[in-house]
Amino acid sequence: MYDAEFKKRFLTETSETGRFMVKSLVTGKEYFIEAIDNSTSYHKIWGDVDPVTKSMQGTYGKKYKGSVSEDESLITKENGFDNILYTGVGGSPYSLIKELDKKAEEEEDEKI
């Protein structure tokens, strides 16, 4: 469904973006997952502490935050995603995929 170029772009700098993909062993569907965080103050604490002065040197909060803002998200209707789901804060994408797989199995069983 999504070409190799999009997947490469999606999976670039994953430690910075928090993006990853999961392929269901039940349905074979590929799930694109992003951690969304729109806060600005949370990530300012990242950096190196100078052992002598005990002050923060450098700030990596915007780079290594392990998430993207909604504005930076690649999971959009414009990129071809039509069933965009959110787990919410503390929600597990794996649990959601498990629920979707179970629902797909039940629908398949009803067809038989």
C-alpha positions as CSV (number, residue, x, y, z in Angstrom):
1,M,0.0,0.0,0.0
2,Y,2.8,2.4,0.9
3,D,5.8,2.5,-1.3
4,A,9.4,1.9,-0.2
5,E,10.2,5.6,-0.3
6,F,7.5,6.5,2.2
7,K,8.5,3.6,4.5
8,K,12.1,4.8,4.4
9,R,11.1,8.3,5.2
10,F,8.8,7.1,8.0
11,L,11.5,4.9,9.6
12,T,14.3,7.5,9.4
13,E,15.6,8.7,12.8
14,T,13.2,6.6,14.8
15,S,14.9,7.3,18.1
16,E,14.1,11.0,17.5
17,T,10.6,10.5,16.2
18,G,9.3,7.5,18.0
19,R,8.0,6.1,14.7
20,F,7.8,2.4,14.1
21,M,5.8,-0.2,12.1
22,V,4.2,-3.4,13.2
23,K,3.0,-6.2,10.9
24,S,0.1,-8.3,12.3
25,L,0.8,-12.0,12.3
26,V,-3.0,-12.6,12.3
27,T,-4.1,-10.4,9.4
28,G,-0.9,-9.4,7.7
29,K,-1.8,-5.7,7.9
30,E,1.0,-3.2,8.4
31,Y,0.4,-0.6,11.2
32,F,2.3,2.7,11.2
33,I,2.8,4.0,14.7
34,E,3.8,7.4,15.9
35,A,4.0,8.8,19.5
36,I,2.3,12.2,19.4
37,D,3.3,14.8,21.9
38,N,2.4,18.4,21.5
39,S,3.9,19.6,24.8
40,T,6.8,22.0,24.7
41,S,8.0,22.1,28.3
42,Y,8.5,18.4,28.9
43,H,11.4,17.9,26.7
44,K,13.6,20.8,27.8
45,I,15.3,18.8,30.5
46,W,17.4,16.7,28.1
47,G,21.1,17.6,27.9
48,D,24.5,17.1,29.5
49,V,25.2,18.2,33.0
50,D,28.6,19.7,33.5
51,P,30.1,17.8,36.5
52,V,32.0,20.9,37.7
53,T,29.4,23.6,37.4
54,K,26.3,21.3,37.7
55,S,24.7,23.3,34.9
56,M,22.9,22.0,31.8
57,Q,25.2,22.1,28.7
58,G,23.4,21.7,25.4
59,T,19.8,20.8,25.0
60,Y,18.6,17.8,23.0
61,G,14.9,18.0,24.0
62,K,13.6,18.9,20.5
63,K,15.8,16.3,18.8
64,Y,15.7,13.2,21.0
65,K,12.2,13.4,22.4
66,G,11.0,10.1,20.9
67,S,7.8,11.6,19.6
68,V,6.5,14.0,17.0
69,S,3.9,16.8,17.2
70,E,0.7,16.5,15.3
71,D,2.1,19.0,12.8
72,E,5.1,16.7,12.2
73,S,3.0,13.6,11.8
74,L,3.3,11.6,8.6
75,I,0.1,9.6,9.4
76,T,-2.3,11.9,7.6
77,K,-5.2,11.6,5.1
78,E,-3.0,13.4,2.7
79,N,-0.5,10.6,2.9
80,G,-3.2,8.0,2.2
81,F,-4.2,7.0,5.7
82,D,-7.9,6.8,6.1
83,N,-8.4,4.9,9.4
84,I,-6.3,6.9,11.9
85,L,-6.7,5.8,15.5
86,Y,-5.3,7.3,18.7
87,T,-4.7,5.2,21.9
88,G,-4.5,8.3,24.1
89,V,-1.9,9.0,26.8
90,G,-0.6,5.8,28.3
91,G,-2.4,3.7,25.7
92,S,-0.7,0.8,24.1
93,P,-0.6,0.5,20.3
94,Y,0.0,-3.3,20.7
95,S,-3.2,-3.6,22.7
96,L,-5.1,-1.7,20.0
97,I,-3.7,-3.9,17.3
98,K,-4.7,-7.0,19.3
99,E,-8.2,-5.7,19.5
100,L,-8.3,-5.0,15.8
101,D,-7.0,-8.5,15.0
102,K,-9.6,-10.1,17.2
103,K,-12.4,-8.1,15.5
104,A,-11.1,-9.1,12.1
105,E,-11.0,-12.7,13.2
106,E,-14.6,-12.5,14.5
107,E,-15.7,-10.9,11.2
108,E,-14.0,-13.6,9.2
109,D,-15.7,-16.3,11.4
110,E,-19.1,-14.8,10.7
111,K,-18.5,-15.1,7.0
112,I,-18.1,-18.9,7.3
